[in-house]
Amino acid sequence: MHAMQYELTLPADYDMDIIRGRVSRIGHLLDDWDGLGFKTFLMRERGVHGSPVNQYGPFYLWNTVEGMNAFLWGGAFQGLVGDFGRPVVQQWTGLAYEEGVAAASPAVVAVRRRQQVPDGLPLSEVMEDAVREAGRLAGEDGAVLAAAAVDTRHWELVHFSLWDHDTPKATGEVFQVLHVSAPGRGELPRGRQW
């Protein structure tokens, strides 16, 4: 399992209805993408849920590297690059994935929390803590799913969760969910990834 996200930070006066319209037009194109666990089309809007910025920031969990590469090197990602320029694409190796207690509900918001892996602690302990946190989040009321992943280049953890209401029991940056494409969600491996 591989996690991936890119963020397009937009001007403060940007009309975010343009992003909503874009997702409405193209969101369905990934509904059957081979190798994709899920893609959440996410947006932060200045002043909503405490966001200081306007931002488009889709988050992906991939079942296969081939599916991810076909997306990045094929026409789907090139459309975004052509419209907005080539963003930095962050990638994390999967640590844990859990379906939430509200797994069958539509997602309303997503929460992403990034944190540095602390020095001086055994990596096994830090990664086990991340796995437990994914399980804890998945068990909270309204949780649709939860995942944890790590970037070993920058030693950064990411905790990601989807919620069926707009008062999630998770800390981090809150995104509005515009659409979810989940062709391979059922095949995402559950629990600890090693």
C-alpha positions in Angstrom: 0.0 0.0 0.0 1.3 3.4 -1.0 -0.1 6.8 0.1 0.2 9.8 -2.1 -0.9 13.5 -2.0 -0.2 16.7 -3.8 -1.4 20.1 -2.8 -2.2 23.1 -4.9 -2.3 26.2 -2.7 -4.5 28.8 -4.4 -4.8 32.6 -4.0 -6.8 33.8 -1.0 -9.5 35.3 -3.4 -9.6 32.2 -5.6 -13.2 31.1 -6.5 -13.2 27.5 -5.0 -16.4 26.8 -7.0 -13.9 26.3 -9.9 -12.4 23.4 -8.0 -15.8 22.0 -7.1 -16.8 22.2 -10.8 -13.6 20.5 -11.9 -14.1 17.6 -9.5 -17.8 17.4 -10.6 -16.6 17.0 -14.2 -13.7 14.7 -13.8 -14.0 12.9 -10.5 -15.7 9.9 -12.0 -12.7 9.2 -14.3 -10.9 7.4 -11.5 -13.9 5.4 -10.3 -12.5 2.3 -12.0 -8.7 3.0 -12.1 -6.7 -0.2 -11.9 -4.5 -0.4 -8.9 -6.2 2.4 -7.0 -7.5 1.7 -3.5 -9.1 5.1 -3.3 -8.7 8.7 -4.2 -10.3 11.4 -2.1 -10.8 14.7 -3.9 -10.1 17.1 -1.1 -10.3 20.8 -0.7 -9.5 23.3 2.0 -11.3 26.6 1.8 -10.0 29.7 3.6 -12.0 30.3 6.8 -13.8 26.9 6.7 -12.8 24.4 9.4 -10.1 26.8 10.5 -8.2 26.7 7.2 -5.9 29.6 6.6 -5.6 28.8 2.8 -7.5 27.8 -0.3 -6.1 24.5 -1.4 -6.9 21.5 -3.6 -5.2 18.4 -2.1 -6.3 14.9 -3.3 -5.2 12.0 -1.2 -4.7 8.5 -2.6 -4.1 5.0 -1.3 -2.7 2.7 -4.0 -2.8 -1.0 -4.1 -0.2 -1.2 -6.8 2.8 0.8 -7.8 1.8 0.1 -11.4 -1.5 1.8 -10.9 0.1 4.8 -9.3 2.7 5.1 -12.1 0.1 4.7 -14.8 -1.7 7.7 -13.2 1.4 9.8 -12.8 3.0 9.1 -16.2 -0.3 8.9 -18.1 -2.9 11.4 -19.2 -4.8 11.7 -15.9 -2.2 13.6 -13.9 -1.0 15.5 -17.0 -4.4 17.2 -17.1 -3.8 18.7 -13.7 -0.2 19.6 -14.7 -1.4 21.3 -17.8 -4.0 23.4 -15.8 -2.0 24.2 -12.7 1.7 23.3 -13.2 3.5 20.3 -11.9 3.1 20.0 -8.1 5.4 18.2 -5.6 3.9 14.7 -5.2 4.4 13.4 -1.6 4.6 9.7 -1.2 4.5 7.5 1.9 4.9 3.8 2.5 1.8 2.2 4.0 1.9 1.2 7.7 -1.7 0.5 8.5 -5.2 0.6 7.1 -8.5 0.1 8.8 -12.1 0.4 7.8 -14.0 2.6 10.2 -17.2 2.0 12.2 -19.1 4.1 9.6 -17.4 2.4 6.7 -20.6 2.3 4.6 -21.3 6.0 5.1 -20.4 8.7 2.6 -17.3 10.8 3.7 -17.9 14.4 4.5 -14.5 15.5 5.8 -10.9 14.2 5.9 -8.3 14.8 8.5 -4.6 14.7 7.7 -1.9 15.0 10.4 1.7 14.9 9.5 4.4 14.6 12.2 8.1 14.0 12.3 9.4 10.6 13.5 11.1 11.5 16.8 14.8 10.8 17.2 16.0 8.6 19.9 13.1 6.1 19.9 13.2 2.7 18.4 11.6 2.8 15.0 9.6 -0.3 15.8 7.9 1.5 18.7 7.1 4.6 16.6 5.6 2.5 13.8 3.5 0.4 16.2 2.2 3.6 17.7 1.1 4.7 14.3 -0.6 1.4 13.7 -2.5 1.7 17.0 -3.5 5.3 16.1 -5.1 4.1 12.8 -7.0 1.5 14.8 -8.1 4.0 17.4 -9.3 6.5 14.8 -11.2 3.8 12.9 -13.1 2.9 16.1 -14.3 6.5 16.7 -18.0 7.4 16.0 -18.4 8.5 12.4 -15.0 7.2 11.2 -15.2 5.9 7.6 -11.6 4.7 7.4 -8.2 5.5 8.8 -4.6 4.9 7.5 -1.1 5.6 8.6 2.0 5.8 6.4 5.7 6.9 6.6 8.1 8.8 4.4 11.6 7.4 5.2 13.4 10.1 3.2 12.1 12.9 5.5 11.1 10.6 8.4 7.6 11.9 8.4 4.4 10.0 9.5 1.0 10.8 8.0 -2.2 9.9 9.7 -5.3 10.1 7.4 -8.9 9.5 8.2 -12.3 10.0 6.6 -15.4 11.0 8.6 -19.2 11.0 7.9 -19.7 14.2 9.8 -17.9 17.5 10.1 -16.8 17.2 13.7 -14.2 14.5 13.5 -12.4 13.0 16.6 -9.0 13.5 15.0 -6.5 16.3 15.1 -4.9 17.8 12.0 -5.8 19.7 8.9 -9.5 19.3 8.0 -10.4 19.0 4.3 -13.8 18.9 2.6 -14.5 15.8 0.7 -15.8 16.5 -2.8 -15.7 13.0 -4.3 -14.3 9.6 -3.5 -13.2 7.1 -6.2 -12.7 3.8 -4.5 -12.4 1.0 -7.1 -10.0 -1.1 -5.0 -10.9 -0.1 -1.5 -12.0 -3.6 -0.7 -8.6 -5.0 -1.7 -6.6 -2.7 0.6 -4.8 -4.8 3.1 -6.2 -4.3 6.6 -4.2 -3.8 9.7 -0.4 -3.6 10.1 1.5 -3.7 6.7 4.5 -5.7 7.8 
